[in-house]
Amino acid sequence: MGDLRIPVHTLFNGPTEGSVIALAFSKDAKYLATLGGGEQQTEGNLEYIAPYLNDKSFNQSVGSLGQSLFHWRGQQALTATSAGNLVLWDEGEEAAGRNAIKLLPLQREAITVLTSTDRWIVTGDVLGHIKFYDENFRLMSWYSDFSLDAIASISFSKDAAPEPSQDYPESCILADQPFVSRSFVVSTVRATVVHVKTPGGGPQTLLREHCAPLHAVACHPRRPILAMGSHSGILKVCDYNTKLTLASRVYESERIQCLIFDPQDPLVADSLTRCSFTDWFYVAVGFASGAVHILDASSLHSDAEDCFHFSDNSITHITFSLDSMYLATADTGKAVTVFHLHSSPGSTTQQWQLVGRHISHYKPIRELLFGVHLDSTRPRLLSLAMDRRLVEYDLDSSMEQQLLVLSAERVEQSAVPQCMTWYPPLSTERFLLTASDQHKMKLLNSTTNMCRKTLLGPTYESPVQKMVVLPGSSDTYYLAFITKDKVGLQILPLDGNPYSSLAVVCHPGGVSQLVCSFDGRFVFTSGGADGTVLRWRINPHALQATAALGGSHLDPFYALLEGGRGGTLCREMEDLFYYCQLRHQGIDSRAPRQVSTSIPLTEVPFLMRALGFFPSEQEHPPRAPPSEQGVTGIGLQ
């Protein structure tokens, strides 16, 4: 998402089977060669010979072979090794054969890149040093003060080197000749690209990207801004429309694990066009070391009093309250930590202070969520963990570095919760939406935590790992979600219809994070180990069309039953359905029977047991008074 460029041509059906592991242009840029990663390599009638070479060949360590190139004088070839040597190959007796005739010990460090330009042989090594040799392998010049890591590639400009002048440095040989070289670009294994302009030009960093797992992604609540952080310690803030990097910071000795933007709207009374996208905004960053930094969103600068380290465990979740007055974190120690933005008496400035830390779970925490109390704006904080416990914290009574628990309830019996979010206001009752490892979703009353409905969730091999409700209108909402390797979209309200969701593979190696843009037009996924962030455009019309093709009314649900609507299982359910009505009215009753299209909820457990599913006592619906037993029920059509 940094300084990206628009491709001018893409070869979708290349000649390479599988992935491409290497490619190169010819010097005149007329030819492009690729090397595939497939098991079967085809290159026409290409012949090759693998000459025998080991440490006994020259009575010294050779090292593993690396890159090779032809010497521009004659037919000799060179190969760099991990022991800092160059192997010199010459023509053998066989037509296409080569023999190793000499081992040249150039340096102690392993050589990672071997190339040439004009009349120089150029090497790059694991220490980030770049060295130039003449045709007799004499060291002419080197660059060792760029503070680079291991060199991955060196590319020289197509423009010819200028004529020698006094501006060029002298070579390292006794003749003191001026050293002339073309400008070049260097890339390293830690995703850094540096441009070196000759003569005398210092290194100019063109690009520094993530080279380690990337789990931290957050969207700005008011602007098309995306923040990304990785285990390489790089934190970037980008405009995802213009593909420009707005700010960046590097933590050399830290691994960024999670981050979040402050949700508070700045300068509500003023026009948003009069202020920058980050005025009065914070970015909170959680690190694998357990540290928490609160940064200014425009400069990514943090003051010493806004950096905290109250845990030795990696921060896994971080979130702001809706009024931006509280900040909460969860870590791998199963603990929740809360900070409060406090105003000192007689002072106009505010500072973050620790409210408290509480080990509220005995298994990993899966979700940390702020909300507001019913009919008020007071914030409330909840956490959900793999121990199946939903914990709410008493923010009003917590003080003096003591975080209190308001309630803790078990919300699952056998399933393991995976994630949680607030359900949109599609009814007068407010709900929490949870997803479990059994592909089920539950609607919990936000006040009592009672399960009001259990539905079939998206079924795409692996369960839902994270979900977020996209911003929408008062009657149209969508739920974005990720599984192990897919990103998907679900129509709300939930009804268990399997055709109301769709998903596509986003990161084959696994997806680690999901966030949505402020306007709900895009969702972003991070691949974790692959170090990439993908942007996905939301197309609700395609999802609505897919849902319509699945049928209307109960047709999509009949397809879930073995044999469909006319199958044996469906007919058995219908017989049991009417038997439940007989049982409810009384088997020995002589009163006229009243056949209905619904049964009371109290009869549902008996129906399920007859079909082979045995719900626990906690999963039983509450027994309603006799006057209300027929009001709510399950229908049959």
C-alpha positions in Angstrom: 0.0 0.0 0.0 3.0 2.3 -0.1 4.5 3.9 -3.2 2.8 1.6 -5.7 2.9 1.9 -9.4 0.3 1.1 -12.0 1.2 -2.0 -14.3 1.4 -1.2 -18.0 1.1 -4.8 -19.1 0.3 -8.1 -17.4 0.9 -11.6 -18.7 -1.8 -13.7 -17.2 -1.1 -16.9 -19.2 2.7 -17.1 -19.1 4.7 -20.1 -20.3 5.8 -20.9 -16.7 4.0 -23.7 -14.9 3.2 -22.7 -11.3 4.9 -19.8 -9.6 7.7 -17.7 -11.0 10.8 -17.8 -8.8 13.1 -15.7 -10.9 13.0 -13.4 -14.0 15.4 -11.1 -15.8 15.4 -8.7 -18.8 18.1 -8.7 -21.5 20.4 -5.6 -21.5 18.5 -4.1 -24.4 15.2 -4.7 -22.7 13.8 -6.7 -25.7 13.6 -10.1 -24.0 12.3 -11.3 -20.7 13.3 -14.7 -19.2 11.4 -16.4 -16.4 12.2 -19.4 -14.3 9.3 -21.4 -13.0 8.8 -23.1 -9.7 7.1 -26.2 -11.1 8.5 -29.7 -10.6 8.8 -30.3 -14.4 11.1 -27.8 -16.1 10.7 -27.5 -19.9 13.0 -25.4 -21.9 13.0 -27.1 -25.3 16.2 -28.9 -26.1 18.4 -27.2 -23.6 21.3 -29.4 -22.6 23.2 -29.0 -19.3 26.1 -30.7 -17.5 26.6 -30.6 -13.7 30.4 -30.7 -13.1 31.7 -32.3 -9.9 32.9 -29.9 -7.3 33.4 -30.1 -3.6 35.8 -29.0 -0.8 38.4 -31.6 -1.9 38.6 -30.1 -5.4 40.8 -27.2 -4.1 41.6 -28.5 -0.6 39.6 -25.7 1.0 36.0 -24.8 1.7 34.0 -23.9 -1.4 30.7 -23.1 0.1 27.3 -23.5 -1.5 27.0 -22.2 -5.1 25.0 -19.0 -5.8 24.6 -16.7 -8.8 26.7 -17.1 -11.9 27.6 -15.0 -14.9 29.9 -15.0 -17.9 33.2 -13.1 -17.9 33.1 -10.5 -20.7 36.5 -11.6 -21.8 36.6 -15.0 -23.4 34.2 -17.9 -22.5 35.0 -18.2 -18.9 32.2 -18.1 -16.3 32.0 -17.1 -12.6 30.0 -18.5 -9.7 29.7 -16.8 -6.3 29.6 -19.0 -3.1 28.4 -18.7 0.5 32.1 -18.8 1.6 33.0 -15.6 -0.1 34.7 -17.3 -3.0 34.4 -17.0 -6.8 34.6 -20.3 -8.8 36.2 -19.7 -12.2 34.9 -22.1 -14.9 36.6 -22.7 -18.3 35.6 -24.8 -21.3 36.2 -28.5 -20.9 36.7 -31.3 -23.3 33.1 -31.9 -23.8 31.2 -29.6 -26.2 29.0 -28.0 -23.5 31.1 -28.8 -20.5 32.7 -26.6 -18.0 35.5 -27.4 -15.5 36.3 -25.5 -12.3 39.9 -24.3 -12.8 40.3 -21.9 -10.0 38.8 -20.8 -6.6 39.3 -17.1 -5.9 38.8 -16.2 -2.2 37.5 -12.6 -2.4 36.2 -12.1 1.1 35.1 -13.8 4.3 31.4 -12.8 4.0 28.9 -14.9 2.0 28.3 -13.4 -1.5 24.6 -13.1 -2.2 24.7 -11.2 -5.5 27.0 -11.5 -8.5 26.6 -9.2 -11.5 28.6 -7.0 -13.9 28.5 -3.6 -15.4 30.7 -2.2 -18.1 34.2 -3.6 -17.2 33.5 -4.2 -13.5 32.5 -7.4 -11.7 30.2 -6.5 -8.8 29.3 -8.4 -5.7 26.9 -7.9 -2.8 27.1 -9.8 0.5 25.3 -10.6 3.6 26.6 -7.5 5.4 25.1 -5.1 2.9 28.5 -4.3 1.3 28.8 -3.7 -2.5 32.2 -4.2 -4.1 33.6 -3.6 -7.6 36.4 -5.7 -9.1 38.3 -5.4 -12.4 38.8 -8.2 -14.9 41.8 -9.4 -12.9 39.6 -9.6 -9.7 41.4 -6.6 -8.1 39.2 -4.6 -5.7 38.6 -1.2 -7.3 36.0 0.3 -5.0 33.3 -0.5 -2.5 30.3 0.8 -0.6 30.1 -0.3 3.1 28.6 2.7 4.9 25.0 2.4 3.7 23.8 0.4 6.8 22.0 -2.1 4.7 21.2 -5.7 5.4 21.9 -8.6 3.1 21.9 -7.6 -0.6 19.2 -9.3 -2.7 19.8 -7.7 -6.1 21.8 -4.9 -7.9 20.5 -3.2 -11.0 22.5 -0.7 -13.0 21.2 2.2 -15.0 20.9 1.8 -18.8 22.6 5.2 -19.2 26.3 4.9 -20.0 28.8 5.9 -17.3 30.1 9.4 -17.9 33.7 10.2 -18.8 36.2 10.2 -15.8 36.6 13.6 -14.1 37.9 15.0 -10.9 34.5 14.5 -9.3 34.9 10.7 -9.3 36.7 9.0 -6.4 40.0 7.3 -7.0 40.2 3.5 -7.3 41.8 1.4 -4.5 44.7 0.2 -6.6 48.1 1.8 -6.5 47.7 3.4 -9.9 45.2 5.8 -8.4 42.9 5.8 -11.4 39.5 7.5 -11.2 36.8 5.0 -10.6 33.8 5.4 -12.9 30.5 3.5 -12.5 26.9 3.9 -13.5 24.2 4.8 -11.0 22.5 1.7 -9.6 19.6 0.5 -7.4 20.0 -2.0 -4.6 17.3 -4.1 -3.0 17.8 -6.1 0.2 16.3 -9.2 1.8 14.5 -6.9 4.4 12.4 -5.2 1.6 14.5 -2.0 1.3 15.2 -0.4 -2.1 18.0 2.1 -2.3 19.2 4.3 -5.2 22.9 5.2 -5.4 23.7 8.1 -7.8 27.2 8.3 -9.0 29.6 10.1 -8.7 29.7 10.8 -5.0 26.0 10.5 -4.4 24.8 9.0 -1.1 22.1 6.4 -0.8 18.5 7.5 -1.3 15.9 5.1 0.2 13.2 4.6 -2.4 11.1 2.0 -0.6 11.1 0.3 2.7 8.4 -2.3 3.0 7.3 -5.0 5.4 9.5 -8.1 5.4 7.9 -9.9 8.4 4.4 -11.1 9.3 1.9 -8.3 9.0 -1.1 -8.5 11.4 -1.8 -4.9 12.4 -4.3 -3.1 10.0 -6.6 -0.2 10.8 -8.8 2.2 8.8 -9.3 5.9 9.6 -12.8 6.6 10.8 -13.3 9.7 8.7 -10.8 9.5 5.7 -9.6 7.0 3.1 -6.5 6.3 5.3 -5.0 2.9 6.1 -2.5 2.2 8.8 -0.3 -0.9 8.7 2.2 -2.4 11.1 4.3 -5.6 11.0 6.8 -7.6 13.0 9.6 -5.8 11.1 8.7 -2.7 13.2 7.5 -0.7 10.3 4.4 1.5 10.8 2.9 3.2 7.8 -0.1 5.4 7.2 -1.2 5.5 3.5 -4.0 7.0 1.4 -5.5 4.0 -0.2 -7.1 6.0 -3.0 -3.9 7.7 -4.2 -1.5 5.0 -3.0 0.7 7.5 -1.3 2.5 7.1 2.0 1.5 9.9 4.4 3.6 9.1 7.4 5.9 6.3 8.5 8.0 5.2 11.5 10.3 2.3 12.2 10.7 0.6 15.5 14.0 -1.2 15.1 13.7 -3.5 18.2 9.9 -3.9 18.4 7.3 -6.1 16.6 4.0 -4.4 15.9 1.1 -6.7 16.7 -2.1 -4.6 16.5 -3.2 -1.0 16.1 -6.4 1.2 16.1 -7.4 4.7 15.2 -9.1 7.0 17.7 -12.8 7.0 16.6 -13.7 10.5 18.0 -14.8 13.0 15.3 -12.6 16.1 15.6 -14.0 19.7 15.3 -17.6 18.6 14.9 -18.8 22.1 14.6 -16.3 23.0 11.8 -16.3 21.8 8.2 -14.2 18.7 7.8 -12.6 20.3 4.8 -10.9 22.9 7.0 -8.9 20.4 9.0 -6.4 17.7 8.1 -7.4 14.1 8.2 -5.6 13.5 11.4 -6.4 16.6 13.5 -7.0 15.6 17.1 -6.7 11.9 16.2 -4.6 9.2 18.0 -3.2 5.9 16.8 -2.7 3.3 19.5 -0.2 0.6 18.8 0.3 -2.7 20.6 3.6 -4.5 20.5 4.7 -8.1 21.0 6.8 -7.0 23.9 3.6 -5.9 25.8 4.2 -2.2 25.3 1.4 0.2 24.2 2.2 3.5 22.5 -0.3 6.3 21.7 0.8 8.3 18.7 -0.2 11.5 17.0 -1.9 10.3 13.8 -0.3 13.0 11.6 3.4 12.6 12.6 3.3 9.2 14.3 5.2 10.9 17.2 4.6 9.8 20.8 5.5 11.5 24.0 7.2 9.6 26.8 4.1 9.8 29.0 2.0 8.2 26.3 4.1 5.0 26.2 3.1 2.2 28.6 4.5 -1.2 29.4 2.4 -2.9 32.1 2.5 -6.4 30.6 5.3 -8.8 29.5 2.9 -10.6 27.2 2.2 -9.8 23.5 -0.7 -7.4 22.9 -3.3 -9.2 20.7 -6.3 -6.7 20.8 -6.5 -3.0 21.2 -9.6 -0.8 21.0 -10.9 2.7 21.8 -14.3 3.5 23.4 -16.7 5.4 21.2 -16.1 8.7 23.1 -12.3 8.2 22.9 -12.0 8.4 26.7 -11.0 4.8 27.3 -8.4 2.5 25.6 -8.4 -1.2 26.3 -5.9 -4.0 25.4 -5.9 -7.7 25.6 -2.7 -9.8 25.7 -1.6 -13.4 25.5 -1.5 -13.6 29.3 -5.4 -13.7 29.1 -5.5 -10.3 30.8 -7.4 -7.1 29.9 -5.8 -3.7 30.6 -7.7 -0.4 30.5 -6.4 3.2 30.2 -8.4 6.4 30.8 -7.9 9.9 29.3 -7.7 12.0 32.5 -7.8 15.7 33.0 -5.8 17.1 35.9 -7.5 19.7 38.1 -6.6 23.2 36.9 -4.9 21.9 33.7 -6.0 22.2 30.1 -4.1 19.1 29.0 -5.2 15.5 29.2 -3.1 12.5 29.9 -3.6 8.7 29.6 -3.6 6.9 32.9 -3.8 3.3 33.9 -7.2 2.2 35.2 -6.3 -1.4 35.9 -5.4 -4.8 34.6 -7.4 -8.0 35.2 -6.7 -11.6 34.3 -10.3 -12.4 33.5 -10.0 -15.5 31.3 -8.1 -18.8 31.5 -7.9 -19.3 27.7 -6.9 -17.0 24.8 -9.1 -13.9 24.4 -10.8 -13.8 21.0 -12.5 -10.4 21.0 -12.4 -7.1 23.0 -15.3 -4.8 22.3 -16.5 -1.4 23.5 -20.1 -0.3 23.4 -22.5 1.9 25.2 -25.1 1.2 27.9 -28.7 1.0 26.8 -30.4 4.5 26.7 -27.1 6.2 27.6 -23.7 7.2 26.2 -21.7 5.6 29.1 -19.1 3.2 27.6 -19.1 -0.5 28.4 -16.4 -3.0 27.8 -16.7 -6.7 27.1 -14.3 -9.5 26.3 -14.9 -13.0 24.8 -12.4 -15.8 25.1 -12.0 -19.5 24.1 -13.0 -20.4 27.6 -16.6 -19.6 26.4 -17.0 -16.8 28.9 -18.3 -13.3 28.1 -17.0 -10.9 30.7 -18.2 -7.3 31.2 -16.0 -4.8 33.1 -17.2 -2.2 35.6 -15.7 1.0 34.2 -17.6 3.3 36.5 -16.4 1.7 39.8 -12.9 0.8 38.7 -10.3 3.2 40.1 -6.8 3.3 41.7 -5.3 0.8 39.2 -8.0 -1.8 40.0 -10.1 -3.0 37.1 -13.4 -4.6 38.4 -15.5 -7.2 36.7 -19.2 -6.5 36.4 -20.4 -9.9 35.2 -19.0 -13.1 33.7 -21.3 -15.6 31.9 -20.8 -18.8 29.9 -22.3 -18.3 26.5 -21.5 -21.7 24.9 -21.7 -25.3 26.1 -19.6 -27.3 23.6 -18.7 -24.8 20.8 -15.7 -22.5 21.1 -16.4 -18.7 20.4 -14.2 -17.2 17.7 -15.3 -13.6 17.4 -18.0 -11.1 18.4 -19.4 -7.8 17.2 -22.4 -5.5 17.8 -25.5 -6.4 15.7 -27.0 -3.5 13.8 -30.3 -1.9 15.0 -32.6 -4.0 12.9 -35.1 -4.3 15.7 -36.0 -2.6 19.0 -33.9 -5.2 20.9 -30.1 -4.8 20.9 -27.9 -7.8 20.3 -24.4 -9.1 20.4 -23.5 -11.3 17.6 -21.1 -14.2 18.2 -19.6 -16.9 15.9 -18.3 -20.3 17.0 -16.1 -23.0 15.6 -19.2 -25.1 14.8 -20.3 -22.7 12.0 -23.0 -21.3 14.2 -23.9 -17.7 15.0 -25.8 -16.5 18.1 -27.7 -13.4 18.9 -27.3 -12.5 22.6 -29.4 -9.9 24.3 -27.0 -7.0 25.0 -28.4 -6.5 28.5 -29.1 -10.0 29.8 -26.7 -11.9 27.6 -29.5 -14.4 27.0 -29.3 -16.3 23.7 -32.3 -15.2 21.6 -31.5 -17.0 18.4 -29.0 -19.5 17.0 -28.5 -19.6 13.2 -26.3 -21.4 10.7 -23.4 -19.2 9.8 -21.2 -19.2 6.6 -19.9 -22.7 5.9 -16.7 -22.4 4.0 -14.5 -25.3 5.3 -13.2 -23.3 8.3 -15.4 -21.3 10.7 -15.6 -17.5 10.8 -12.5 -16.0 12.5 -13.5 -12.3 12.5 -16.4 -10.2 11.4 -17.4 -6.6 11.0 -20.7 -4.9 10.2 -20.3 -2.6 7.3 -21.7 1.0 7.7 -25.1 1.1 6.0 -28.6 2.7 6.0 -31.3 2.1 8.5 -32.7 -1.0 6.7 -29.8 -2.4 4.7 -26.7 -3.9 6.4 -24.0 -6.4 5.4 -21.6 -8.4 7.4 -18.0 -8.9 6.2 -16.1 -11.8 7.6 -12.9 -13.9 7.2 -12.3 -17.6 7.6 -8.9 -19.3 7.6 -8.1 -18.2 4.0 -11.2 -16.5 2.7 -13.0 -13.2 2.8 -16.8 -13.1 2.5 -20.0 -11.1 2.7 -23.2 -11.9 4.5 -26.7 -10.3 4.1 -28.3 -9.0 7.3 -30.6 -9.7 9.1 -29.3 -13.3 9.6 -31.7 -16.0 8.8 -29.5 -19.1 8.3 -30.0 -19.1 4.5 -26.8 -20.6 3.0 -27.3 -18.6 -0.1 -27.2 -15.3 1.7 -23.4 -15.3 1.9 -20.5 -15.7 -0.5 -16.7 -15.9 0.0 -13.5 -15.9 -2.1 -10.0 -17.0 -1.3 -7.9 -14.0 -0.3 -4.7 -15.3 1.3 -4.0 -19.0 0.6 -1.5 -19.1 3.4 -4.0 -17.7 5.9 -5.7 -14.4 6.7 -5.0 -12.7 10.0 -7.0 -9.4 10.1 -10.1 -7.7 8.6 -11.1 -4.0 8.7 -13.5 -2.0 6.7 -13.4 1.6 5.3 -15.3 4.4 6.9 -17.8 4.5 4.1 -18.3 0.7 3.8 -17.1 0.6 0.2 -14.0 -1.5 0.9 -12.7 -4.1 3.2 -9.0 -4.8 3.8 -7.4 -8.1 4.7 -3.9 -8.9 5.9 -2.2 -12.2 5.2 0.0 -12.3 8.2 2.9 -14.4 7.1 2.8 -13.3 3.5 3.3 -9.7 4.6 0.6 -8.3 2.2 -2.6 -6.2 2.6 -5.4 -6.6 0.0 -8.2 -4.1 -0.7 -11.6 -5.6 -1.7 -14.4 -3.6 -3.2 -17.9 -4.4 -1.9 -20.5 -5.4 -4.5 -23.8 -6.0 -2.7 -25.7 -6.5 -6.0 -23.7 -9.6 -6.8 -24.6 -11.0 -3.3 -28.3 -10.1 -3.7 -28.3 -11.9 -7.1 -26.7 -15.0 -5.6 -29.3 -15.1 -2.8 -32.2 -14.7 -5.3 -30.9 -17.7 -7.2 -31.1 -19.8 -4.1 -34.9 -19.6 -4.0 -37.5 -17.8 -1.9 -39.4 -18.6 1.4 -38.2 -22.0 2.7 -36.8 -23.4 -0.5 -33.1 -22.7 0.5 -33.7 -24.5 3.8 -35.3 -27.6 2.2 -32.1 -28.0 0.2 -30.1 -28.4 3.4 -32.1 -31.6 4.3 -31.1 -35.0 2.9 -33.4 -35.7 0.0 -34.8 -32.2 -0.1 -38.5 -31.3 0.5 -39.8 -34.6 -0.8 -37.2 -36.7 1.0 -37.7 -39.2 3.9 -36.3 -36.8 6.5 -38.6 -34.0 5.6 -41.7 -36.2 5.7 -40.6 -37.6 9.1 -40.2 -34.1 10.4 -43.7 -33.2 9.3 -45.1 -36.2 11.0 -43.3 -35.4 14.2 -44.4 -31.8 13.9 -48.0 -32.7 14.0 -47.3 -35.2 16.8 -45.9 -32.4 18.9 -49.2 -30.6 18.5 -51.1 -33.7 19.7 -48.7 -34.0 22.7 -49.1 -30.4 23.6 -52.9 -30.6 23.5 -52.9 -33.9 25.3 -52.8 -37.4 23.9 -55.9 -38.5 25.8 -57.8 -35.3 25.2 -61.3 -35.7 23.6 -61.6 -32.1 22.7 -61.6 -31.2 19.0 -58.1 -31.1 17.6 -56.8 -27.7 16.3 -54.2 -28.2 13.6 -51.8 -25.3 13.4 -48.7 -24.3 11.3 -46.7 -23.7 14.5 -45.7 -25.4 17.7 -44.7 -23.9 21.0 -41.0 -23.4 21.7 -41.3 -25.8 24.6 -41.9 -28.6 22.2 -38.8 -27.9 20.1 -36.4 -30.0 22.3 -38.7 -33.0 22.0 -38.8 -32.6 18.2 -35.0 -32.3 18.0 -34.5 -35.4 20.2 -36.8 -37.4 18.0 -34.6 -36.4 15.1 -31.4 -37.5 16.8 -30.2 -34.1 18.3 -30.2 -33.8 22.1 -29.9 -30.2 23.3 -28.7 -29.7 26.9 -30.9 -28.2 29.6 -29.3 -24.8 29.2 -30.2 -24.9 25.5 -33.8 -25.5 26.2 -36.1 -22.6 25.5 -37.8 -21.1 28.7 -41.2 -22.5 29.4 -43.8 -19.8 28.8 -47.1 -19.4 30.7 -50.1 -21.5 29.3 -51.7 -18.3 27.9 -48.6 -17.5 25.8 -47.4 -21.0 24.8 -49.0 -20.8 21.4 -48.0 -17.2 20.6 -44.4 -17.8 19.7 -43.3 -21.0 18.0 -41.7 -22.6 15.0 -43.6 -22.7 11.8 -44.1 -25.4 9.1 -44.9 -24.6 5.5 
